[in-house]
């Protein structure tokens, strides 16, 4: 990500879709926390909410990492994907 976000003008290219995905991911984490601690929801339900949040925020990183590996151009995305 640092390689992609290191260029000038990147902040202006953040779309409303990306912002909405981050907000939705945060809401899913909050919902998972409430479901686990206040509602005593089943573990499968809490894990589903958490995994949905992870997919929204981690999916693009993994996609960019794979795309970079195919093009033989590596950056921080590969390290983040492994972590």
Secondary structure, 3 states (H helix, E strand, C coil): CHHHHCCCCCHHHCCHHHHHHHHHHHHHHHHHHHHHHCCCCCHHHHHHHHHHHHHHHHHHHHHHHHHHHHCCCCCHHHHHHHC
